[in-house]
Amino acid sequence: MNALSLIIPLIFLSLGMAAAWAVQRKTGNSGWVDMAWSALTGLAAIIGLAFAGVLTTGPGLMATLILALWAGRLAIHIGGRSRLAGEDPRYAALIEEWGDKAPQQLFKFLQIQAVVSFVLVISVLAATTGTTALTNFHYAALAIAAIAILGEAVSDRQLSEFRRENKGFKGICDIGLWRWSRHPNYFFEWLYWCAWGVMALASGPVAIVLALLAPALMYYLLVHVSGIPPLEKHMLASRGELFRLYQMRVNAFFPGPTRPLVLKETVK
């Protein structure tokens, strides 16, 4: 890593999220924000690799492939969903909470997202720039990333098919991977960032610590801040007891066997 490999991606992310804010203000659809975030994060990391001078090395080429597959698939999926669906309920709740200050608050919120992306870029650079030769750790990281991207794609596809087949019915998607986790897409998103920690094992202790920032940060955000909490709050408000029973049976994040539903009898 060098100064330019950090400064240029940071500026790129800040300007990109400012543009995403402008699009949201014009369209009123916050789904485009997440699409932009995915694409910008992947591109920023690739730009960082280029300025670090490792883009054409074995690890650099592998990292570029992993980043392109992740960012491209996620951006296309979110873009398609945003085109067909209305406002994202998580953003809608925030905008309602902010009231008249929503434009300014949303701009600040998206700049915070740019900072989150920058931390992810640092992790990618740390995992990639320590060596110019491919090792078994790189191939293991590639396998983990491939499983994660495929798992997230399958999760998204299963949810989309459920919604398409159950239009107008406010049921709970508990088919396929959604029978094992209430948020399998979030789990596989977290798993993807774990791949960079594995790749960093070829680059020494400092690289490992920096690379592990990505899965640690994503776990915290997905499980405790902007992922599961607001989404499940929305689901409880819109699905009520049906979703509450789903919570009792299925793990929130890490996949696991469905728990039997035991209903207590009311004592008269």
VEXROVEX-708150 format. One record per residue (C-alpha): residue number from 1; residue in three letters; chain; x, y, z. Coordinates in steps of 0.25 Angstrom, whole numbers. Layout:
+-----+-----+----+-------+-------+-------+
|   i |  aa | ch |     u |     v |     w |
+-----+-----+----+-------+-------+-------+
| NUM | Ala |  A |     X |     Y |     Z |
...
+-----+-----+----+-------+-------+-------+
REM end
This chain:
+-----+-----+----+-------+-------+-------+
|   i |  aa | ch |     u |     v |     w |
+-----+-----+----+-------+-------+-------+
|   1 | Met |  A |     0 |     0 |     0 |
|   2 | Asn |  A |     4 |    14 |    -2 |
|   3 | Ala |  A |    -2 |    28 |     0 |
|   4 | Leu |  A |    -9 |    29 |   -14 |
|   5 | Ser |  A |   -14 |    15 |   -13 |
|   6 | Leu |  A |   -22 |    20 |    -1 |
|   7 | Ile |  A |   -25 |    34 |    -4 |
|   8 | Ile |  A |   -31 |    32 |   -18 |
|   9 | Pro |  A |   -41 |    21 |   -14 |
|  10 | Leu |  A |   -45 |    30 |    -2 |
|  11 | Ile |  A |   -48 |    42 |   -11 |
|  12 | Phe |  A |   -55 |    33 |   -22 |
|  13 | Leu |  A |   -64 |    27 |   -11 |
|  14 | Ser |  A |   -68 |    41 |    -5 |
|  15 | Leu |  A |   -71 |    47 |   -19 |
|  16 | Gly |  A |   -78 |    34 |   -23 |
|  17 | Met |  A |   -87 |    34 |   -11 |
|  18 | Ala |  A |   -90 |    48 |   -13 |
|  19 | Ala |  A |   -95 |    45 |   -27 |
|  20 | Ala |  A |  -103 |    34 |   -21 |
|  21 | Trp |  A |  -110 |    44 |   -11 |
|  22 | Ala |  A |  -113 |    53 |   -23 |
|  23 | Val |  A |  -120 |    41 |   -30 |
|  24 | Gln |  A |  -128 |    38 |   -18 |
|  25 | Arg |  A |  -133 |    52 |   -17 |
|  26 | Lys |  A |  -137 |    52 |   -31 |
|  27 | Thr |  A |  -144 |    38 |   -32 |
|  28 | Gly |  A |  -148 |    37 |   -17 |
|  29 | Asn |  A |  -144 |    22 |   -18 |
|  30 | Ser |  A |  -133 |    19 |    -8 |
|  31 | Gly |  A |  -130 |     5 |   -14 |
|  32 | Trp |  A |  -121 |    12 |   -24 |
|  33 | Val |  A |  -112 |    16 |   -13 |
|  34 | Asp |  A |  -109 |     1 |    -9 |
|  35 | Met |  A |  -106 |    -2 |   -24 |
|  36 | Ala |  A |   -97 |    10 |   -25 |
|  37 | Trp |  A |   -90 |     5 |   -12 |
|  38 | Ser |  A |   -87 |    -9 |   -17 |
|  39 | Ala |  A |   -81 |    -4 |   -30 |
|  40 | Leu |  A |   -73 |     7 |   -24 |
|  41 | Thr |  A |   -67 |    -2 |   -13 |
|  42 | Gly |  A |   -63 |   -12 |   -23 |
|  43 | Leu |  A |   -57 |    -1 |   -33 |
|  44 | Ala |  A |   -50 |     6 |   -22 |
|  45 | Ala |  A |   -43 |    -6 |   -17 |
|  46 | Ile |  A |   -38 |    -9 |   -32 |
|  47 | Ile |  A |   -34 |     6 |   -33 |
|  48 | Gly |  A |   -26 |     4 |   -20 |
|  49 | Leu |  A |   -19 |    -9 |   -26 |
|  50 | Ala |  A |   -15 |    -1 |   -38 |
|  51 | Phe |  A |    -9 |    10 |   -31 |
|  52 | Ala |  A |    -2 |     0 |   -21 |
|  53 | Gly |  A |     4 |    -6 |   -34 |
|  54 | Val |  A |    -1 |   -20 |   -32 |
|  55 | Leu |  A |   -12 |   -21 |   -41 |
|  56 | Thr |  A |    -4 |   -30 |   -51 |
|  57 | Thr |  A |     1 |   -39 |   -40 |
|  58 | Gly |  A |    -5 |   -53 |   -38 |
|  59 | Pro |  A |   -11 |   -48 |   -25 |
|  60 | Gly |  A |   -15 |   -35 |   -31 |
|  61 | Leu |  A |   -22 |   -42 |   -43 |
|  62 | Met |  A |   -29 |   -52 |   -34 |
|  63 | Ala |  A |   -34 |   -40 |   -25 |
|  64 | Thr |  A |   -39 |   -33 |   -37 |
|  65 | Leu |  A |   -47 |   -45 |   -41 |
|  66 | Ile |  A |   -53 |   -47 |   -27 |
|  67 | Leu |  A |   -57 |   -32 |   -26 |
|  68 | Ala |  A |   -63 |   -31 |   -40 |
|  69 | Leu |  A |   -71 |   -44 |   -38 |
|  70 | Trp |  A |   -76 |   -39 |   -24 |
|  71 | Ala |  A |   -79 |   -24 |   -28 |
|  72 | Gly |  A |   -85 |   -27 |   -42 |
|  73 | Arg |  A |   -95 |   -38 |   -37 |
|  74 | Leu |  A |   -99 |   -30 |   -25 |
|  75 | Ala |  A |  -101 |   -17 |   -32 |
|  76 | Ile |  A |  -109 |   -24 |   -43 |
|  77 | His |  A |  -118 |   -31 |   -33 |
|  78 | Ile |  A |  -120 |   -18 |   -25 |
|  79 | Gly |  A |  -122 |   -10 |   -38 |
|  80 | Gly |  A |  -133 |   -20 |   -43 |
|  81 | Arg |  A |  -140 |   -20 |   -30 |
|  82 | Ser |  A |  -140 |    -5 |   -28 |
|  83 | Arg |  A |  -146 |    -4 |   -42 |
|  84 | Leu |  A |  -158 |   -12 |   -39 |
|  85 | Ala |  A |  -160 |   -10 |   -24 |
|  86 | Gly |  A |  -163 |     3 |   -16 |
|  87 | Glu |  A |  -155 |    10 |    -6 |
|  88 | Asp |  A |  -146 |     2 |     3 |
|  89 | Pro |  A |  -153 |     1 |    16 |
|  90 | Arg |  A |  -140 |     3 |    24 |
|  91 | Tyr |  A |  -137 |    16 |    17 |
|  92 | Ala |  A |  -152 |    20 |    18 |
|  93 | Ala |  A |  -152 |    19 |    33 |
|  94 | Leu |  A |  -139 |    27 |    34 |
|  95 | Ile |  A |  -145 |    38 |    25 |
|  96 | Glu |  A |  -158 |    38 |    33 |
|  97 | Glu |  A |  -150 |    39 |    46 |
|  98 | Trp |  A |  -141 |    51 |    40 |
|  99 | Gly |  A |  -153 |    59 |    36 |
| 100 | Asp |  A |  -149 |    72 |    30 |
| 101 | Lys |  A |  -135 |    70 |    32 |
| 102 | Ala |  A |  -135 |    57 |    23 |
| 103 | Pro |  A |  -127 |    62 |    11 |
| 104 | Gln |  A |  -115 |    67 |    20 |
| 105 | Gln |  A |  -116 |    55 |    29 |
| 106 | Leu |  A |  -116 |    45 |    17 |
| 107 | Phe |  A |  -104 |    52 |    11 |
| 108 | Lys |  A |   -96 |    50 |    24 |
| 109 | Phe |  A |  -101 |    36 |    25 |
| 110 | Leu |  A |   -96 |    32 |    11 |
| 111 | Gln |  A |   -83 |    39 |    14 |
| 112 | Ile |  A |   -82 |    29 |    26 |
| 113 | Gln |  A |   -85 |    18 |    16 |
| 114 | Ala |  A |   -73 |    23 |     8 |
| 115 | Val |  A |   -64 |    22 |    20 |
| 116 | Val |  A |   -69 |     8 |    22 |
| 117 | Ser |  A |   -65 |     5 |     8 |
| 118 | Phe |  A |   -52 |    11 |    10 |
| 119 | Val |  A |   -49 |     1 |    22 |
| 120 | Leu |  A |   -53 |   -10 |    13 |
| 121 | Val |  A |   -43 |    -5 |     2 |
| 122 | Ile |  A |   -32 |    -5 |    13 |
| 123 | Ser |  A |   -35 |   -19 |    16 |
| 124 | Val |  A |   -34 |   -23 |     1 |
| 125 | Leu |  A |   -21 |   -16 |    -1 |
| 126 | Ala |  A |   -15 |   -22 |    12 |
| 127 | Ala |  A |   -19 |   -36 |     8 |
| 128 | Thr |  A |   -14 |   -34 |    -7 |
| 129 | Thr |  A |    -1 |   -26 |    -6 |
| 130 | Gly |  A |     8 |   -34 |     3 |
| 131 | Thr |  A |    13 |   -44 |    -7 |
| 132 | Thr |  A |    13 |   -45 |   -23 |
| 133 | Ala |  A |    12 |   -60 |   -23 |
| 134 | Leu |  A |    -1 |   -68 |   -21 |
| 135 | Thr |  A |    -1 |   -78 |    -9 |
| 136 | Asn |  A |   -10 |   -88 |    -4 |
| 137 | Phe |  A |   -16 |   -77 |     5 |
| 138 | His |  A |   -20 |   -69 |    -8 |
| 139 | Tyr |  A |   -27 |   -82 |   -14 |
| 140 | Ala |  A |   -34 |   -84 |    -1 |
| 141 | Ala |  A |   -39 |   -70 |    -1 |
| 142 | Leu |  A |   -44 |   -71 |   -15 |
| 143 | Ala |  A |   -52 |   -84 |   -11 |
| 144 | Ile |  A |   -58 |   -76 |     1 |
| 145 | Ala |  A |   -62 |   -64 |    -8 |
| 146 | Ala |  A |   -68 |   -73 |   -19 |
| 147 | Ile |  A |   -76 |   -81 |    -9 |
| 148 | Ala |  A |   -81 |   -67 |    -2 |
| 149 | Ile |  A |   -84 |   -61 |   -16 |
| 150 | Leu |  A |   -92 |   -73 |   -20 |
| 151 | Gly |  A |   -99 |   -75 |    -7 |
| 152 | Glu |  A |  -103 |   -60 |    -7 |
| 153 | Ala |  A |  -108 |   -61 |   -21 |
| 154 | Val |  A |  -116 |   -74 |   -18 |
| 155 | Ser |  A |  -122 |   -67 |    -6 |
| 156 | Asp |  A |  -126 |   -55 |   -14 |
| 157 | Arg |  A |  -132 |   -63 |   -25 |
| 158 | Gln |  A |  -140 |   -72 |   -15 |
| 159 | Leu |  A |  -146 |   -59 |    -8 |
| 160 | Ser |  A |  -149 |   -53 |   -22 |
| 161 | Glu |  A |  -156 |   -65 |   -27 |
| 162 | Phe |  A |  -164 |   -66 |   -14 |
| 163 | Arg |  A |  -169 |   -52 |   -15 |
| 164 | Arg |  A |  -172 |   -54 |   -30 |
| 165 | Glu |  A |  -181 |   -66 |   -27 |
| 166 | Asn |  A |  -188 |   -60 |   -15 |
| 167 | Lys |  A |  -191 |   -46 |   -20 |
| 168 | Gly |  A |  -201 |   -40 |   -10 |
| 169 | Phe |  A |  -199 |   -50 |     0 |
| 170 | Lys |  A |  -191 |   -45 |    12 |
| 171 | Gly |  A |  -185 |   -58 |    16 |
| 172 | Ile |  A |  -171 |   -62 |    21 |
| 173 | Cys |  A |  -160 |   -68 |    11 |
| 174 | Asp |  A |  -156 |   -80 |    19 |
| 175 | Ile |  A |  -152 |   -88 |     7 |
| 176 | Gly |  A |  -138 |   -93 |     3 |
| 177 | Leu |  A |  -127 |   -86 |    10 |
| 178 | Trp |  A |  -137 |   -77 |    17 |
| 179 | Arg |  A |  -141 |   -89 |    25 |
| 180 | Trp |  A |  -127 |   -90 |    31 |
| 181 | Ser |  A |  -125 |   -75 |    34 |
| 182 | Arg |  A |  -134 |   -63 |    34 |
| 183 | His |  A |  -124 |   -55 |    26 |
| 184 | Pro |  A |  -115 |   -64 |    18 |
| 185 | Asn |  A |  -112 |   -53 |     8 |
| 186 | Tyr |  A |  -106 |   -45 |    20 |
| 187 | Phe |  A |   -98 |   -58 |    25 |
| 188 | Phe |  A |   -92 |   -60 |    11 |
| 189 | Glu |  A |   -89 |   -45 |    10 |
| 190 | Trp |  A |   -81 |   -46 |    23 |
| 191 | Leu |  A |   -74 |   -59 |    18 |
| 192 | Tyr |  A |   -69 |   -52 |     6 |
| 193 | Trp |  A |   -62 |   -42 |    14 |
| 194 | Cys |  A |   -56 |   -54 |    22 |
| 195 | Ala |  A |   -49 |   -58 |     9 |
| 196 | Trp |  A |   -39 |   -46 |    10 |
| 197 | Gly |  A |   -35 |   -50 |    24 |
| 198 | Val |  A |   -31 |   -64 |    19 |
| 199 | Met |  A |   -24 |   -58 |     7 |
| 200 | Ala |  A |   -16 |   -49 |    17 |
| 201 | Leu |  A |   -10 |   -61 |    24 |
| 202 | Ala |  A |     0 |   -61 |    12 |
| 203 | Ser |  A |     5 |   -46 |    16 |
| 204 | Gly |  A |     8 |   -46 |    31 |
| 205 | Pro |  A |     2 |   -42 |    44 |
| 206 | Val |  A |    -1 |   -27 |    41 |
| 207 | Ala |  A |    -8 |   -31 |    28 |
| 208 | Ile |  A |   -16 |   -41 |    35 |
| 209 | Val |  A |   -21 |   -31 |    45 |
| 210 | Leu |  A |   -24 |   -20 |    35 |
| 211 | Ala |  A |   -31 |   -31 |    26 |
| 212 | Leu |  A |   -40 |   -36 |    38 |
| 213 | Leu |  A |   -45 |   -22 |    39 |
| 214 | Ala |  A |   -55 |   -25 |    27 |
| 215 | Pro |  A |   -62 |   -37 |    33 |
| 216 | Ala |  A |   -62 |   -31 |    47 |
| 217 | Leu |  A |   -68 |   -18 |    42 |
| 218 | Met |  A |   -78 |   -25 |    33 |
| 219 | Tyr |  A |   -83 |   -34 |    44 |
| 220 | Tyr |  A |   -85 |   -22 |    53 |
| 221 | Leu |  A |   -93 |   -14 |    43 |
| 222 | Leu |  A |  -101 |   -26 |    37 |
| 223 | Val |  A |  -105 |   -32 |    51 |
| 224 | His |  A |  -106 |   -20 |    60 |
| 225 | Val |  A |  -108 |    -7 |    52 |
| 226 | Ser |  A |  -113 |    -6 |    38 |
| 227 | Gly |  A |  -116 |   -20 |    34 |
| 228 | Ile |  A |  -124 |   -29 |    43 |
| 229 | Pro |  A |  -130 |   -19 |    53 |
| 230 | Pro |  A |  -137 |   -10 |    44 |
| 231 | Leu |  A |  -142 |   -21 |    34 |
| 232 | Glu |  A |  -147 |   -29 |    45 |
| 233 | Lys |  A |  -154 |   -17 |    52 |
| 234 | His |  A |  -161 |   -15 |    38 |
| 235 | Met |  A |  -164 |   -30 |    37 |
| 236 | Leu |  A |  -171 |   -30 |    51 |
| 237 | Ala |  A |  -179 |   -18 |    47 |
| 238 | Ser |  A |  -184 |   -23 |    34 |
| 239 | Arg |  A |  -185 |   -39 |    37 |
| 240 | Gly |  A |  -187 |   -39 |    52 |
| 241 | Glu |  A |  -189 |   -52 |    59 |
| 242 | Leu |  A |  -185 |   -60 |    46 |
| 243 | Phe |  A |  -171 |   -54 |    46 |
| 244 | Arg |  A |  -170 |   -55 |    61 |
| 245 | Leu |  A |  -172 |   -70 |    60 |
| 246 | Tyr |  A |  -162 |   -70 |    49 |
| 247 | Gln |  A |  -152 |   -64 |    58 |
| 248 | Met |  A |  -155 |   -75 |    69 |
| 249 | Arg |  A |  -152 |   -86 |    59 |
| 250 | Val |  A |  -140 |   -81 |    50 |
| 251 | Asn |  A |  -126 |   -75 |    54 |
| 252 | Ala |  A |  -125 |   -60 |    51 |
| 253 | Phe |  A |  -111 |   -61 |    44 |
| 254 | Phe |  A |  -103 |   -73 |    44 |
| 255 | Pro |  A |  -110 |   -85 |    37 |
| 256 | Gly |  A |  -114 |   -96 |    46 |
| 257 | Pro |  A |  -125 |  -107 |    47 |
| 258 | Thr |  A |  -140 |  -101 |    49 |
| 259 | Arg |  A |  -144 |  -102 |    64 |
| 260 | Pro |  A |  -157 |  -109 |    67 |
| 261 | Leu |  A |  -168 |   -99 |    70 |
| 262 | Val |  A |  -173 |  -101 |    84 |
| 263 | Leu |  A |  -186 |   -94 |    88 |
| 264 | Lys |  A |  -189 |   -92 |   103 |
| 265 | Glu |  A |  -203 |   -96 |   107 |
| 266 | Thr |  A |  -211 |   -85 |   114 |
| 267 | Val |  A |  -214 |   -89 |   128 |
| 268 | Lys |  A |  -228 |   -86 |   132 |
+-----+-----+----+-------+-------+-------+
REM end
